[in-house]
Amino acid sequence: MAEKFTLGFVSRATKAEIKSSPRSGFSRVETDSRKDLSGALFVALKGERFDAHDFVSQAVAAGAHGVLIHEWREDYEALKEKADFLLVPDTLKALQELARAWRRQCDFIVVGITGSNGKTTTKELAHQILKNFCSTSASPGSFNNHWGVPLSLLMAEASDKVVLQEMGMNHAGEITQLCHIAEPDIVVVTTVGSAHIGELGSVEAIKKAKGEIYRATPQGFHIFNIDNEHTLSLYEEDKKAGFPKERLLTFSAFNPEAQVYLRSGSLTAEGMEVSGRLKQTSGKSVLKAFGRQTVVNLMAASGIALALKMEPQKIFENYAKIRFSTWGRNQWLHPQGGPAIIFDGYNANPDSMKMLLKNLYELEVTGEKIFVFGDMRELGELSESAHGAVAEFAGQIGLSKIWYMGAYGSAVQKALRKSEYQGELTLSEDFDAATAARFYRNLKPSDVVALKASRGSRIERVLQSWGVDGF
């Protein structure tokens, strides 16, 4: 297997002490000892529950050519002839420094993407638009935190032209730290909303934390959503500070003066009509997507493509080729003989819940519309009122059936009564197989069922019990 990282490069980047060196380099960087590690550098990270230093022998047995550690143990002596051992003060910091060194050595452009909602979808859309334009790498899944970002950067090849890097945060200062590692050239905040409000306390604090991506890239290209009041405020801050106009780009579904201006049309099971303008070029297409919020992500992705100097007409032409397959993010599922299913079980917060319900309300269907939802996490003291607000909204859009599984059943029931909801209500404290089976028996092929919850609620168990494939 070809060596991607030499021993010398790794030791210089991490300032490691080389304890043994029977190998000369590594094909990739890994942190999971359960994988096939043939040729890899295994980084022994220490977390809250596990310390990977306990699995070093397992990693070497799995084929690791090198091990990065911050603690030397006697049992490693017997492994020194099989793998390079590099000792550093802190393996997490060393991983981050290694990623930054790789980013600096390579010639690719890094795009930093953050936001309360839509950052993963924006990344995936940008990847699909750009992949036939230039060699593009995208962070896998949600590799967007203090260990995910460096691993994503290290997965990129030196031959890549663009690296799309998602950046997440739970606390102030995290985005700044991630920018220190990735040093992005192009940055965008998709939206600012109430996700993580339990940790940060207010939407204003979330705006400030997300806005770190702009403050940390004074030489970068800044893309702004001017439809969201908080990202609009960040744009105004940039303008007030005299940020160069040639490195600013705006997108909007309502302000035709934005460089990217797109609107959604009819919404059916076949897709969503999109039309508008990219700079001076007008166009339209049908996007195989559910949800008008996707237009926000599409505009952000198009802004990224424009910043990379892709021709507007080429961007429009790529819209029809886009396919949505990311697990749990507005996935359309069509089980044989069953209803159409919208599975959105990857994440949830009050904003994204209401957006899904708005789209469900507007969707043109011949049967009934049904909503199955679970708990939203990380809302702190706002949890009960937030679940009640979602339920009240759900009760007003003409749904035939609602099933809520979670800890706030009384708030949901009270809110539905307030909304004068006339349909069927099912409540359970958690997933229940018998309830799921009974619920499914009453669904028709012409119906549409939307499922949404935070990842920790594991709402996919409903689909598993229904025997649905493809998610």
Secondary structure, 3 states (H helix, E strand, C coil): CCCCEEHHHHHHHHCCEEEECCCCEECCEECCCCCCCCCCEEECCECCCCEHHHHHHHHHHCCCCEEEECCCCHHHHHHCCCCEEEECCCHHHHHHHHHHHHHHHCCCEEEEEECCCCHHHHHHHHHHHHCCCCCEEECCCCCCCCCHHHHHHHHCCCCCCEEEEECCCCCCCHHHHHHHHHCCCEEEECCCCCCCHHHHCCHHHHHHHHCHHHHCCCCCEEEEECCCHHHHHHHHHHHHCCCCHHHEEEEECCCCCCCEEEEEEEEECCEEEEEEEECCEEEEEEECCCCCCHHHHHHHHHHHHHHCCCCHHHHHHHHCCCCCCCCCCCEEECCCCCCEEEEECCCCCHHHHHHHHHHHHHCCCCCCEEEEEECCCCCHHHHHHHHHHHHHHHCCCCCCEEEEECCCHHHHHHHHHHCCCCCEEEEECCCCHHHHHHHHHCCCCCCEEEEECCHHHCCHHHHHHHCCCCC
